[in-house]
Amino acid sequence: MSVLKNPLSFGLLAAAVLTTLSAPVAAENLKEVYEAAKAYDATYLASRAAAESSRYKAAQADALVRPSVSLQAGVANAGTDTPLFGTRSTNTASLGLVATQPLFNRSNGFTIDKARKALDIAQADLASAEQDLAVRVAQAYFDVLAAQDTLATARASKTAISEQLASAKRNFEVGTATITDTREAQARFDLATAQEIAADNDVRTRRLALDQIVGRVGLQPNGLMLPVTLPAQPDPVDAWVDRSDESPSVRKARLAYDIAKLETQRTDATRLPTVDLQGQLGGAHNSGSGASSSGGTGTSISRSVGVTLKVPLYTGNAIENQVREAVSLEEKSRNELEAARRAVTQATRQVYYGVQSGTAQVKALEAAEASSKLALDATKLGYKVGVRVNLDVLNAQTQLFSTQRDLAKARYDVLVNSLKLRQAAGVLTASDIDGVNALLSVK
């Protein structure tokens, strides 16, 4: 498979060819799969729609400082019955405009600031969703490759064991080996068959998981280019921790704390007076026997312009309690911000050490692969000259194939964890997907 540096045995190459021939033909790289997922994944699209709606919600708050104009119309019938004039009725039809322009309302200013902070929170949520999608796509992508490598290794192991089983049977027939060798080889062959079946099912399952994210069927991920080159060692852990203060989760918690402080100021500002400029222009048409008492029959015009001052004097301690509630919620948000910082710092350190460990594991497995190949060759030679038994060859083959499988998986884990590290620090971008994509082969 593409994740192995050195050429494999004939059996592994044959199994890889069979896997390729039986796989879907729609080979795509990680970048193409990621772009397809951005247009299909429901979780990401929901976050994008939520961010879009927040723009309009913030715009609603801006209307608090703008004038409002309303049209008022009405039709009424009024009747009176007096000893002097008897029964009279008045029909009135009115139409008018009412306009109000806030001149001073400190509370509205804080409400607008809160709405803008809420818009920033929605953008942070969208950035977090995009980073999460990138990691989920990469994980599913490399899970498919790892499952395919496991299947190819299982088939190659089965092929090698079948050759050893045939050799043991021939040696037993000519009397140069015992039945034990044949039975040991048969047991290993049966186990390899079961492992192949399980690996084949795992490939199908991993492909279904990738299809669900992308919305396409039959995707075939491109493997790593040969020779395999993994990303360089990351910067020191403290540098990553410093970057994590700008991660979407910390930024969201910081904005929530800012909103809580603004809410405290807003509730406290409700003690202040408000000043509005108001204007009215209207007309009323009166008719009927009682119209003379309302200015006479016909249409009258009225207009007014004035300033309205409202000063809260006593609200039953409502404002005081609202301020105390806001102060408590502000303290809650402050502690949540600190908790978010600590959680991101811990996650960043954990993923960082995971990348370091994975890189070291890859180097160790590369050395183990080379040693296992030499050990297998020596064991086969010893088996031919009679100083090694069939079980020794089977064990050496199993060790080599297991090492190759683990090496492939370790390489994929390093690539995915490198993206998770950038996600934990909050600096994962589309260009990081491009960097990983550059390591893939082109089919």
RAHU-V76806 format. One record per pair of residues at least 24 apart in sequence whose C-alpha atoms are under 10 Angstrom apart, sorted by the first residue. I is the first residue (numbers start at 1). GAP is how many residues later the second one is. Records with the same first field share a line. If there is no record, write none. Layout:
BEGIN
I: GAP ; GAP
END
This chain:
BEGIN
1: 144 ; 145 ; 147 ; 148 ; 149 ; 151 ; 152 ; 222 ; 223 ; 225 ; 403 ; 404 ; 407
2: 143 ; 147 ; 220 ; 221 ; 222 ; 223 ; 224 ; 225 ; 226 ; 406 ; 438 ; 439
3: 142 ; 143 ; 146 ; 220 ; 221 ; 222 ; 223 ; 224 ; 225 ; 226 ; 401 ; 402 ; 404 ; 405 ; 406 ; 407 ; 408 ; 409 ; 437
4: 145 ; 220 ; 221 ; 222 ; 223 ; 224 ; 362 ; 365 ; 400 ; 401 ; 403 ; 404 ; 407
5: 220 ; 221 ; 222 ; 223 ; 224 ; 361 ; 364 ; 365 ; 399 ; 403
6: 220 ; 221 ; 360 ; 363 ; 364
8: 145 ; 148 ; 365 ; 393 ; 396
9: 147 ; 148 ; 151 ; 364
10: 146 ; 149 ; 150
11: 141 ; 142 ; 144 ; 145 ; 146 ; 147 ; 148 ; 149 ; 150 ; 152
12: 137 ; 140 ; 141 ; 142 ; 143 ; 144 ; 145 ; 146 ; 147 ; 148 ; 389
13: 139 ; 140 ; 142 ; 143
14: 138 ; 141 ; 142 ; 145
15: 134 ; 136 ; 137 ; 138 ; 139 ; 140 ; 141 ; 142 ; 143 ; 144
16: 132 ; 133 ; 135 ; 136 ; 137 ; 139 ; 140
17: 135
18: 134 ; 137
19: 129 ; 130 ; 132 ; 133 ; 136 ; 181
20: 128 ; 132 ; 200
23: 125 ; 195 ; 196 ; 197
24: 193 ; 194 ; 195 ; 196 ; 197
25: 193 ; 194 ; 195 ; 196 ; 418
26: 190 ; 191 ; 192 ; 193 ; 194 ; 195 ; 196 ; 417
27: 191 ; 192 ; 193 ; 194 ; 195 ; 196 ; 415 ; 416
28: 191 ; 192 ; 193 ; 194 ; 195 ; 412 ; 413 ; 414 ; 415
29: 112 ; 190 ; 191 ; 192 ; 193 ; 194 ; 405 ; 407 ; 408 ; 409 ; 410 ; 411 ; 412 ; 413 ; 414
30: 104 ; 107 ; 108 ; 111 ; 112 ; 191 ; 192 ; 193 ; 403 ; 404 ; 406 ; 407 ; 408 ; 409 ; 410
31: 103 ; 106 ; 107 ; 399 ; 400 ; 401 ; 402 ; 403 ; 404 ; 405 ; 406 ; 407
32: 182 ; 189 ; 405
33: 101 ; 104 ; 105 ; 108 ; 177 ; 178 ; 180 ; 181 ; 182 ; 183 ; 186 ; 188
34: 99 ; 100 ; 101 ; 102 ; 103 ; 104 ; 107 ; 179 ; 180 ; 396 ; 399
35: 99 ; 102 ; 179 ; 395
36: 101 ; 177 ; 178 ; 179 ; 180
37: 96 ; 97 ; 99 ; 100 ; 173 ; 174 ; 175 ; 176 ; 177 ; 178 ; 179
38: 92 ; 95 ; 96 ; 99 ; 175 ; 176
39: 174 ; 175 ; 176
40: 172 ; 173 ; 174 ; 175 ; 176
41: 92 ; 96 ; 171 ; 172 ; 173 ; 174
42: 171
43: 86 ; 87 ; 89 ; 90 ; 170
44: 81 ; 82 ; 83 ; 84 ; 85 ; 86 ; 87 ; 88 ; 89
45: 81 ; 84 ; 85
46: 80 ; 83
47: 75 ; 76 ; 78 ; 79 ; 80 ; 81 ; 82 ; 83
48: 74 ; 75 ; 77 ; 78 ; 79 ; 81 ; 82
49: 73 ; 77
50: 69 ; 72 ; 73 ; 75 ; 76
51: 67 ; 68 ; 69 ; 70 ; 71 ; 72 ; 73 ; 74 ; 75 ; 76
52: 67 ; 70 ; 71 ; 74
53: 66 ; 69
54: 61 ; 62 ; 64 ; 65 ; 66 ; 67 ; 68 ; 69
55: 60 ; 61 ; 63 ; 64 ; 65 ; 67 ; 68
56: 59 ; 63
57: 58 ; 59 ; 61 ; 62
58: 53 ; 54 ; 55 ; 56 ; 57 ; 58 ; 59 ; 60 ; 61 ; 62
59: 53 ; 56 ; 57 ; 60
60: 52 ; 55
61: 47 ; 48 ; 49 ; 50 ; 51 ; 52 ; 53 ; 54 ; 55
62: 46 ; 47 ; 49 ; 50 ; 51 ; 53 ; 54
63: 45 ; 49
64: 37 ; 38 ; 41 ; 43 ; 44 ; 45 ; 47 ; 48
65: 36 ; 37 ; 38 ; 39 ; 40 ; 43 ; 44 ; 47
66: 34 ; 35 ; 36 ; 37
67: 32 ; 33 ; 34 ; 35 ; 36 ; 209 ; 210 ; 211
68: 30 ; 31 ; 32 ; 33 ; 34 ; 210
69: 28 ; 29 ; 30 ; 31 ; 32 ; 209 ; 210 ; 211
70: 26 ; 27 ; 28 ; 29 ; 30 ; 210
71: 24 ; 25 ; 26 ; 27 ; 28 ; 209 ; 210 ; 211
72: 24 ; 25 ; 26 ; 209 ; 210
73: 24 ; 209 ; 210 ; 211
74: 210
75: 209 ; 210
76: 210
77: 209 ; 210 ; 211
78: 210 ; 212 ; 213
79: 209 ; 210 ; 211
80: 209 ; 210
85: 205
87: 202 ; 203
88: 200 ; 201 ; 202 ; 203 ; 205
89: 198 ; 199 ; 200 ; 201 ; 202
90: 196 ; 197 ; 198 ; 199 ; 200 ; 201 ; 202 ; 203 ; 204 ; 207
91: 193 ; 194 ; 195 ; 196 ; 197 ; 198 ; 199 ; 200 ; 206
92: 192 ; 193 ; 194 ; 195 ; 196 ; 199 ; 202 ; 205 ; 206 ; 207
93: 190 ; 191 ; 192 ; 193 ; 194 ; 206
94: 188 ; 189 ; 190 ; 191 ; 192 ; 205 ; 206 ; 207
95: 186 ; 187 ; 188 ; 189 ; 190 ; 206
96: 184 ; 185 ; 186 ; 187 ; 188 ; 205 ; 206 ; 207
97: 182 ; 183 ; 184 ; 185 ; 186 ; 206
98: 180 ; 181 ; 182 ; 183 ; 184 ; 205 ; 206 ; 207
99: 178 ; 179 ; 180 ; 181 ; 182 ; 206
100: 176 ; 177 ; 178 ; 179 ; 180 ; 205 ; 206 ; 207 ; 208
101: 174 ; 175 ; 176 ; 177 ; 178 ; 206
102: 172 ; 173 ; 174 ; 175 ; 176 ; 205 ; 206
103: 171 ; 172 ; 173 ; 174 ; 204 ; 205 ; 206
104: 168 ; 169 ; 170 ; 171 ; 172 ; 173 ; 205
105: 164 ; 165 ; 167 ; 168 ; 169 ; 170 ; 171
106: 159 ; 160 ; 161 ; 162 ; 163 ; 164 ; 165 ; 166 ; 167 ; 168
107: 155 ; 156 ; 158 ; 159 ; 160 ; 161 ; 162 ; 163 ; 164 ; 165 ; 166 ; 167
108: 158 ; 161 ; 162 ; 166
109: 153 ; 156 ; 157 ; 160
110: 149 ; 151 ; 152 ; 153 ; 154 ; 155 ; 156 ; 157 ; 159
111: 148 ; 151 ; 152 ; 154 ; 155 ; 156
112: 150
113: 145 ; 146 ; 149 ; 150 ; 153
114: 141 ; 142 ; 144 ; 145 ; 146 ; 147 ; 148 ; 149 ; 152
115: 144
116: 139 ; 143
117: 135 ; 137 ; 138 ; 139 ; 140 ; 141 ; 142 ; 145
118: 134 ; 137 ; 138 ; 140 ; 141
119: 136
120: 131 ; 132 ; 135 ; 136
121: 127 ; 128 ; 130 ; 131 ; 132 ; 133 ; 134 ; 135
122: 130
123: 125 ; 129
124: 123 ; 124 ; 125 ; 126 ; 127 ; 128 ; 129 ; 131
125: 123 ; 124 ; 126 ; 127
126: 122
127: 120 ; 121 ; 122 ; 299 ; 300 ; 301 ; 302
128: 119 ; 120 ; 121 ; 124 ; 295 ; 298 ; 300
129: 119
130: 293 ; 298 ; 299 ; 300
131: 117 ; 288 ; 289 ; 291 ; 292 ; 293 ; 295 ; 296 ; 297 ; 298 ; 299
132: 287 ; 288 ; 291 ; 292 ; 296
133: 80
134: 282 ; 285 ; 286 ; 289 ; 294 ; 295 ; 296 ; 298 ; 299
135: 281 ; 282 ; 283 ; 284 ; 285 ; 287 ; 288 ; 293 ; 298
136: 74 ; 77 ; 280 ; 284
137: 72 ; 73 ; 76 ; 77 ; 279 ; 296
138: 72 ; 274 ; 277 ; 278 ; 279 ; 281 ; 282 ; 295 ; 298 ; 299
139: 71 ; 273 ; 274 ; 276 ; 277 ; 278 ; 280 ; 281
140: 66 ; 67 ; 68 ; 69 ; 70 ; 71 ; 72 ; 73 ; 74 ; 81 ; 276
141: 65 ; 66 ; 68 ; 69 ; 70 ; 78 ; 79 ; 80 ; 81 ; 82 ; 271 ; 275
142: 64 ; 68 ; 79 ; 80 ; 81 ; 82 ; 267 ; 269 ; 270 ; 271 ; 273 ; 274
143: 59 ; 60 ; 62 ; 63 ; 64 ; 66 ; 67 ; 78 ; 266 ; 269 ; 270 ; 273
144: 58 ; 59 ; 60 ; 61 ; 62 ; 63 ; 64 ; 65 ; 66 ; 75 ; 76 ; 77 ; 79
145: 58 ; 61 ; 62 ; 75 ; 76 ; 77 ; 78 ; 79 ; 263 ; 264 ; 267
146: 56 ; 57 ; 60 ; 77 ; 259 ; 260 ; 261 ; 262 ; 263 ; 264 ; 265 ; 266 ; 267
147: 52 ; 53 ; 54 ; 55 ; 56 ; 57 ; 58 ; 59 ; 60 ; 258 ; 261 ; 262
148: 51 ; 52 ; 54 ; 55 ; 56 ; 58 ; 59 ; 75 ; 257
149: 50 ; 54 ; 74 ; 255 ; 256 ; 257 ; 259 ; 260
150: 45 ; 46 ; 48 ; 49 ; 50 ; 52 ; 53 ; 251 ; 252 ; 254 ; 255 ; 256 ; 258 ; 259
151: 44 ; 45 ; 46 ; 47 ; 48 ; 49 ; 50 ; 51 ; 52 ; 254
152: 44 ; 47 ; 48 ; 249 ; 253
153: 39 ; 42 ; 43 ; 46 ; 245 ; 247 ; 248 ; 249 ; 250 ; 251 ; 252
154: 37 ; 38 ; 39 ; 40 ; 41 ; 42 ; 43 ; 44 ; 45 ; 46 ; 244 ; 247 ; 248 ; 251
155: 37 ; 38 ; 40 ; 41 ; 42 ; 44 ; 45
156: 36 ; 40 ; 241 ; 245
157: 31 ; 32 ; 35 ; 36 ; 38 ; 39 ; 237 ; 240 ; 241 ; 243 ; 244 ; 245
158: 30 ; 31 ; 32 ; 33 ; 34 ; 35 ; 36 ; 37 ; 38 ; 240
159: 30 ; 33 ; 34
160: 29 ; 233 ; 234 ; 237 ; 238
161: 24 ; 25 ; 26 ; 27 ; 28 ; 29 ; 31 ; 232 ; 233 ; 236 ; 237
162: 24 ; 26 ; 27 ; 28 ; 30
163: 26
164: 24 ; 25 ; 226 ; 227 ; 229 ; 230 ; 233
165: 24 ; 225 ; 229
167: 223
168: 221 ; 222
176: 210
177: 209 ; 212 ; 213
178: 212
180: 210 ; 211
181: 208 ; 209 ; 210
182: 208 ; 209
184: 206 ; 207 ; 210
185: 205 ; 206 ; 208 ; 209
188: 203 ; 206 ; 207 ; 210
189: 205
192: 206
221: 219 ; 220 ; 222
222: 215 ; 217 ; 218 ; 219 ; 220 ; 221
223: 214 ; 216 ; 217 ; 218 ; 219 ; 220
224: 184 ; 187 ; 188 ; 212 ; 213 ; 214 ; 215 ; 216 ; 217 ; 218
225: 213 ; 214 ; 215 ; 216 ; 217
226: 213 ; 214 ; 215
227: 212
228: 183 ; 211 ; 212
229: 182 ; 210 ; 211
230: 129 ; 132 ; 181 ; 182 ; 184 ; 185 ; 188 ; 206 ; 209
231: 128 ; 183 ; 184 ; 187 ; 204 ; 205 ; 208
232: 127 ; 186
233: 119 ; 122 ; 123 ; 126 ; 185
234: 118 ; 121 ; 122 ; 184 ; 187
235: 117
236: 116
237: 108 ; 111 ; 112 ; 113 ; 114 ; 115 ; 116
238: 107 ; 110 ; 111
239: 186
240: 105 ; 108 ; 109 ; 112 ; 181 ; 182 ; 184 ; 185 ; 186 ; 187
241: 100 ; 103 ; 104 ; 105 ; 106 ; 107 ; 108 ; 111 ; 183 ; 184 ; 185
242: 103 ; 106 ; 183
243: 102 ; 105 ; 179 ; 181 ; 182 ; 183 ; 184
244: 97 ; 98 ; 100 ; 101 ; 103 ; 104 ; 177 ; 178 ; 179 ; 180 ; 181 ; 182 ; 183
245: 95 ; 96 ; 97 ; 99 ; 100 ; 180 ; 181
246: 95 ; 179 ; 180 ; 181
247: 93 ; 94 ; 97 ; 175 ; 176 ; 177 ; 178 ; 179 ; 180 ; 181
248: 96 ; 175 ; 176 ; 177 ; 178 ; 179
249: 88 ; 91 ; 92 ; 94 ; 95 ; 175 ; 176 ; 177
250: 86 ; 87 ; 88 ; 89 ; 90 ; 91 ; 92 ; 93 ; 94 ; 175 ; 176
251: 86 ; 89 ; 90 ; 175
252: 85 ; 88
253: 80 ; 81 ; 82 ; 83 ; 84 ; 85 ; 86 ; 87 ; 88
254: 79 ; 80 ; 82 ; 83 ; 84 ; 86 ; 87
255: 78 ; 82
256: 74 ; 77 ; 78 ; 80 ; 81
257: 72 ; 73 ; 74 ; 75 ; 76 ; 77 ; 78 ; 79 ; 80
258: 72 ; 75 ; 76
259: 71 ; 74
260: 66 ; 67 ; 68 ; 69 ; 70 ; 71 ; 72 ; 73 ; 74
261: 65 ; 66 ; 68 ; 69 ; 70 ; 72 ; 73
262: 64 ; 68
263: 59 ; 60 ; 62 ; 63 ; 64 ; 66 ; 67
264: 58 ; 59 ; 60 ; 61 ; 62 ; 63 ; 64 ; 65 ; 66
265: 58 ; 61 ; 62
266: 56 ; 57 ; 60
267: 52 ; 53 ; 54 ; 55 ; 56 ; 57 ; 58 ; 59 ; 60
268: 51 ; 52 ; 54 ; 55 ; 56 ; 58
269: 50 ; 54
270: 41 ; 42 ; 49 ; 50 ; 52 ; 53
271: 40 ; 41 ; 42 ; 43 ; 44 ; 48 ; 49
272: 38 ; 39 ; 40 ; 41
273: 36 ; 37 ; 38 ; 39 ; 40
274: 34 ; 35 ; 36 ; 37 ; 38
275: 32 ; 33 ; 34 ; 35 ; 36
276: 30 ; 31 ; 32 ; 33 ; 34
277: 28 ; 29 ; 30 ; 31 ; 32
278: 26 ; 27 ; 28 ; 29 ; 30
279: 24 ; 25 ; 26 ; 27 ; 28
280: 24 ; 25 ; 26
281: 24
343: 81
344: 79 ; 80 ; 81 ; 82
345: 79 ; 80
346: 78
347: 73 ; 74 ; 76 ; 77 ; 78
348: 72 ; 73 ; 74 ; 75 ; 76 ; 77 ; 78
349: 72 ; 75 ; 76
350: 71 ; 74
351: 66 ; 67 ; 68 ; 69 ; 70 ; 71 ; 72 ; 73 ; 74
352: 65 ; 66 ; 68 ; 69 ; 70 ; 72 ; 73
353: 64 ; 68
354: 59 ; 60 ; 63 ; 64 ; 66 ; 67
355: 58 ; 59 ; 60 ; 61 ; 62 ; 63 ; 64 ; 65 ; 66
356: 58 ; 61 ; 62
357: 53 ; 57
358: 52 ; 53 ; 54 ; 55 ; 56 ; 57 ; 59 ; 60
359: 51 ; 52 ; 54 ; 55 ; 56
360: 50 ; 54
361: 45 ; 46 ; 49 ; 50 ; 53
362: 44 ; 45 ; 46 ; 47 ; 48 ; 49 ; 50 ; 51 ; 52
363: 44 ; 47 ; 48
364: 43
365: 38 ; 39 ; 40 ; 41 ; 42 ; 43 ; 45 ; 46
366: 37 ; 38 ; 40 ; 41 ; 42
367: 36
368: 31 ; 32 ; 35 ; 36 ; 39
369: 30 ; 31 ; 32 ; 33 ; 34 ; 35 ; 36 ; 37 ; 38
370: 30 ; 33 ; 34
371: 29
372: 24 ; 25 ; 26 ; 27 ; 28 ; 29 ; 30 ; 31 ; 32
373: 24 ; 26 ; 27 ; 28 ; 30
374: 26
375: 24 ; 25
376: 24
415: 24
END
